[in-house]
């Protein structure tokens, strides 16, 4: 459902559903990743990167997921983004 809402561009509804899913499945990296993508699309850079870092900490496969979406294109090649993908540290405020 969350992925379909994101693909349809209904980001507010996708955000709400993702927050519910994160509450119901706190161990699942997928919902942190989805919310990171939503935040990236809505120009919430710091939140997006923090959520992405959380997703990768839960599941290193999230690094591969990043390569399959365009949500993070604006961050590619930036120090914080590269640090997160390499597992090298926290997002700086």
Residue, then its C-alpha position, 0 to 999 in steps of 0.5 A: x500500500x505504501x509503495x503504491x501511494x508513493x508511486x501514485x504521488x499521494x505523498x501525504x497519505x503515503x506519509x500517514x500510512x508509513x508512520x502507522x507501519x513504522x509503529x506497527x513494525x518497528x524492526x522493518x527497515x522498509x518503512x524507514x526507507x519509504x519515509x526517507x524517500x517521502x521526506x526527500x521528495x518534500x525537501x526535508x533533507x535532514x529528516x530524510x537522511x536521518x531516516x535513511x541512516x536508520x533504515x540502513x542500520x536496520x538492514x544493509x540491503x537498504x543501500x541497494x534500495x537507494x540505487x533503485x529509486x530517484x528520491x535521493x538523486x539530489x543528495x548523491x555525491x554529498x558528504x553526508x549522503x556518502x557517509x550514510x551509505x558507507x555506514x560511516x557516521x551520523x547525519x550532522x544537524 
